[in-house]
Amino acid sequence: MHDFLKALIDYTTSFSQLFAIFVIVVGMAKGLVIFVKDSMFQTESKEALRESRMELGHAFSLGLGFLIGASILKTTFAPSWNDIGQLASIIGIRTVLNFFLTREIERQVENGRQGQT
């Protein structure tokens, strides 16, 4: 049973990491498409930059969430203190990145609302 759970966690962790990569790559592609399309067909390149940054921000935030989940799953079986310390560091760094990323997204949304009124 222990081997089955370990294999299941390994597969789930790998899937989570692959999904994070997929989400981030798709977000990057969408951000590029939005930027190119908006910068060619809109008069304000500032708006093109804002929209593409928003798309990237959402993708990075979701990708970081999947990576945090994968990191937690990795240490579920017999973690050492070293593993726990590394996990805490990884989660701390990723959470801080996600916090500032989310705050920037909210600021951009608020700026977009103010620009529309």
Phi and psi restraints in degrees (value plus and minus 20) as a CYANA .aco file:
   2 HIS   PHI     -80.3   -40.3
   2 HIS   PSI     -62.2   -22.2
   3 ASP   PHI     -85.5   -45.5
   3 ASP   PSI     -58.7   -18.7
   4 PHE   PHI     -82.6   -42.6
   4 PHE   PSI     -66.5   -26.5
   5 LEU   PHI     -84.0   -44.0
   5 LEU   PSI     -60.2   -20.2
   6 LYS   PHI     -83.0   -43.0
   6 LYS   PSI     -63.3   -23.3
   7 ALA   PHI     -84.5   -44.5
   7 ALA   PSI     -61.3   -21.3
   8 LEU   PHI     -82.1   -42.1
   8 LEU   PSI     -63.2   -23.2
   9 ILE   PHI     -86.7   -46.7
   9 ILE   PSI     -59.3   -19.3
  10 ASP   PHI     -81.6   -41.6
  10 ASP   PSI     -65.1   -25.1
  11 TYR   PHI     -85.4   -45.4
  11 TYR   PSI     -62.1   -22.1
  12 THR   PHI     -84.5   -44.5
  12 THR   PSI     -60.8   -20.8
  13 THR   PHI     -83.0   -43.0
  13 THR   PSI     -65.9   -25.9
  14 SER   PHI     -82.7   -42.7
  14 SER   PSI     -62.4   -22.4
  15 PHE   PHI     -81.9   -41.9
  15 PHE   PSI     -62.1   -22.1
  16 SER   PHI     -82.5   -42.5
  16 SER   PSI     -62.5   -22.5
  17 GLN   PHI     -86.9   -46.9
  17 GLN   PSI     -61.4   -21.4
  18 LEU   PHI     -85.1   -45.1
  18 LEU   PSI     -59.5   -19.5
  19 PHE   PHI     -84.4   -44.4
  19 PHE   PSI     -59.4   -19.4
  20 ALA   PHI     -81.1   -41.1
  20 ALA   PSI     -64.3   -24.3
  21 ILE   PHI     -81.4   -41.4
  21 ILE   PSI     -65.0   -25.0
  22 PHE   PHI     -79.8   -39.8
  22 PHE   PSI     -67.5   -27.5
  23 VAL   PHI     -80.6   -40.6
  23 VAL   PSI     -64.1   -24.1
  24 ILE   PHI     -87.1   -47.1
  24 ILE   PSI     -62.7   -22.7
  25 VAL   PHI     -84.9   -44.9
  25 VAL   PSI     -63.8   -23.8
  26 VAL   PHI     -82.7   -42.7
  26 VAL   PSI     -62.0   -22.0
  27 GLY   PHI     -81.8   -41.8
  27 GLY   PSI     -59.8   -19.8
  28 MET   PHI     -84.7   -44.7
  28 MET   PSI     -63.2   -23.2
  29 ALA   PHI     -84.0   -44.0
  29 ALA   PSI     -64.6   -24.6
  30 LYS   PHI     -83.7   -43.7
  30 LYS   PSI     -60.9   -20.9
  31 GLY   PHI     -81.2   -41.2
  31 GLY   PSI     -60.9   -20.9
  32 LEU   PHI     -85.8   -45.8
  32 LEU   PSI     -64.3   -24.3
  33 VAL   PHI     -81.8   -41.8
  33 VAL   PSI     -65.0   -25.0
  34 ILE   PHI     -81.0   -41.0
  34 ILE   PSI     -64.9   -24.9
  35 PHE   PHI     -82.8   -42.8
  35 PHE   PSI     -68.4   -28.4
  36 VAL   PHI     -83.6   -43.6
  36 VAL   PSI     -67.4   -27.4
  37 LYS   PHI     -81.8   -41.8
  37 LYS   PSI     -68.6   -28.6
  38 ASP   PHI     -88.2   -48.2
  38 ASP   PSI     -58.0   -18.0
  39 SER   PHI     -90.9   -50.9
  39 SER   PSI     -44.4    -4.4
  40 MET   PHI    -104.2   -64.2
  40 MET   PSI     -53.9   -13.9
  41 PHE   PHI    -131.9   -91.9
  41 PHE   PSI     -23.2    16.8
  42 GLN   PHI    -135.2   -95.2
  42 GLN   PSI     133.4   173.4
  43 THR   PHI     -98.6   -58.6
  43 THR   PSI     -46.3    -6.3
  44 GLU   PHI    -122.5   -82.5
  44 GLU   PSI      91.7   131.7
  45 SER   PHI     -91.4   -51.4
  45 SER   PSI     -40.1    -0.1
  46 LYS   PHI     -81.5   -41.5
  46 LYS   PSI     -59.4   -19.4
  47 GLU   PHI     -87.9   -47.9
  47 GLU   PSI     -58.0   -18.0
  48 ALA   PHI     -82.6   -42.6
  48 ALA   PSI     -63.0   -23.0
  49 LEU   PHI     -85.0   -45.0
  49 LEU   PSI     -62.8   -22.8
  50 ARG   PHI     -82.7   -42.7
  50 ARG   PSI     -66.8   -26.8
  51 GLU   PHI     -84.9   -44.9
  51 GLU   PSI     -61.4   -21.4
  52 SER   PHI     -89.0   -49.0
  52 SER   PSI     -56.2   -16.2
  53 ARG   PHI     -85.3   -45.3
  53 ARG   PSI     -57.0   -17.0
  54 MET   PHI     -82.9   -42.9
  54 MET   PSI     -64.7   -24.7
  55 GLU   PHI     -82.2   -42.2
  55 GLU   PSI     -65.7   -25.7
  56 LEU   PHI     -81.8   -41.8
  56 LEU   PSI     -62.8   -22.8
  57 GLY   PHI     -80.7   -40.7
  57 GLY   PSI     -64.2   -24.2
  58 HIS   PHI     -84.2   -44.2
  58 HIS   PSI     -62.2   -22.2
  59 ALA   PHI     -85.8   -45.8
  59 ALA   PSI     -63.6   -23.6
  60 PHE   PHI     -84.1   -44.1
  60 PHE   PSI     -61.0   -21.0
  61 SER   PHI     -82.1   -42.1
  61 SER   PSI     -66.5   -26.5
  62 LEU   PHI     -86.0   -46.0
  62 LEU   PSI     -62.3   -22.3
  63 GLY   PHI     -80.8   -40.8
  63 GLY   PSI     -62.2   -22.2
  64 LEU   PHI     -82.6   -42.6
  64 LEU   PSI     -57.3   -17.3
  65 GLY   PHI     -80.5   -40.5
  65 GLY   PSI     -64.0   -24.0
  66 PHE   PHI     -86.2   -46.2
  66 PHE   PSI     -56.9   -16.9
  67 LEU   PHI     -88.3   -48.3
  67 LEU   PSI     -56.4   -16.4
  68 ILE   PHI     -84.5   -44.5
  68 ILE   PSI     -64.3   -24.3
  69 GLY   PHI     -79.4   -39.4
  69 GLY   PSI     -62.7   -22.7
  70 ALA   PHI     -82.8   -42.8
  70 ALA   PSI     -60.0   -20.0
  71 SER   PHI     -84.3   -44.3
  71 SER   PSI     -60.3   -20.3
  72 ILE   PHI     -84.8   -44.8
  72 ILE   PSI     -64.4   -24.4
  73 LEU   PHI     -82.1   -42.1
  73 LEU   PSI     -55.7   -15.7
  74 LYS   PHI     -79.2   -39.2
  74 LYS   PSI     -51.4   -11.4
  75 THR   PHI    -121.1   -81.1
  75 THR   PSI      -2.7    37.3
  76 THR   PHI     -96.2   -56.2
  76 THR   PSI     -47.8    -7.8
  77 PHE   PHI    -120.3   -80.3
  77 PHE   PSI      93.8   133.8
  78 ALA   PHI      25.3    65.3
  78 ALA   PSI      39.8    79.8
  79 PRO   PHI     -94.0   -54.0
  79 PRO   PSI     123.6   163.6
  80 SER   PHI    -108.2   -68.2
  80 SER   PSI     149.9   189.9
  81 TRP   PHI     -82.9   -42.9
  81 TRP   PSI     -52.9   -12.9
  82 ASN   PHI     -83.7   -43.7
  82 ASN   PSI     -63.8   -23.8
  83 ASP   PHI     -82.0   -42.0
  83 ASP   PSI     -62.5   -22.5
  84 ILE   PHI     -85.2   -45.2
  84 ILE   PSI     -61.3   -21.3
  85 GLY   PHI     -83.3   -43.3
  85 GLY   PSI     -63.0   -23.0
  86 GLN   PHI     -84.2   -44.2
  86 GLN   PSI     -61.5   -21.5
  87 LEU   PHI     -81.9   -41.9
  87 LEU   PSI     -64.8   -24.8
  88 ALA   PHI     -81.0   -41.0
  88 ALA   PSI     -60.9   -20.9
  89 SER   PHI     -84.9   -44.9
  89 SER   PSI     -66.1   -26.1
  90 ILE   PHI     -82.1   -42.1
  90 ILE   PSI     -67.5   -27.5
  91 ILE   PHI     -84.0   -44.0
  91 ILE   PSI     -60.9   -20.9
  92 GLY   PHI     -80.3   -40.3
  92 GLY   PSI     -68.4   -28.4
  93 ILE   PHI     -83.9   -43.9
  93 ILE   PSI     -66.5   -26.5
  94 ARG   PHI     -87.2   -47.2
  94 ARG   PSI     -55.1   -15.1
  95 THR   PHI     -88.5   -48.5
  95 THR   PSI     -60.8   -20.8
  96 VAL   PHI     -83.6   -43.6
  96 VAL   PSI     -64.3   -24.3
  97 LEU   PHI     -79.8   -39.8
  97 LEU   PSI     -64.5   -24.5
  98 ASN   PHI     -85.3   -45.3
  98 ASN   PSI     -58.7   -18.7
  99 PHE   PHI     -80.1   -40.1
  99 PHE   PSI     -70.4   -30.4
 100 PHE   PHI     -88.7   -48.7
 100 PHE   PSI     -55.0   -15.0
 101 LEU   PHI     -84.2   -44.2
 101 LEU   PSI     -65.8   -25.8
 102 THR   PHI     -84.0   -44.0
 102 THR   PSI     -60.7   -20.7
 103 ARG   PHI     -82.7   -42.7
 103 ARG   PSI     -59.8   -19.8
 104 GLU   PHI     -86.9   -46.9
 104 GLU   PSI     -60.0   -20.0
 105 ILE   PHI     -81.3   -41.3
 105 ILE   PSI     -66.5   -26.5
 106 GLU   PHI     -82.0   -42.0
 106 GLU   PSI     -58.7   -18.7
 107 ARG   PHI     -84.7   -44.7
 107 ARG   PSI     -61.0   -21.0
 108 GLN   PHI     -85.7   -45.7
 108 GLN   PSI     -59.5   -19.5
 109 VAL   PHI     -83.6   -43.6
 109 VAL   PSI     -63.4   -23.4
 110 GLU   PHI     -84.3   -44.3
 110 GLU   PSI     -61.9   -21.9
 111 ASN   PHI     -84.1   -44.1
 111 ASN   PSI     -57.0   -17.0
 112 GLY   PHI     -85.3   -45.3
 112 GLY   PSI     -58.1   -18.1
 113 ARG   PHI     -86.9   -46.9
 113 ARG   PSI     -60.9   -20.9
 114 GLN   PHI     -86.8   -46.8
 114 GLN   PSI     -55.0   -15.0
 115 GLY   PHI     -90.8   -50.8
 115 GLY   PSI     -43.7    -3.7
 116 GLN   PHI    -103.6   -63.6
 116 GLN   PSI     -43.1    -3.1
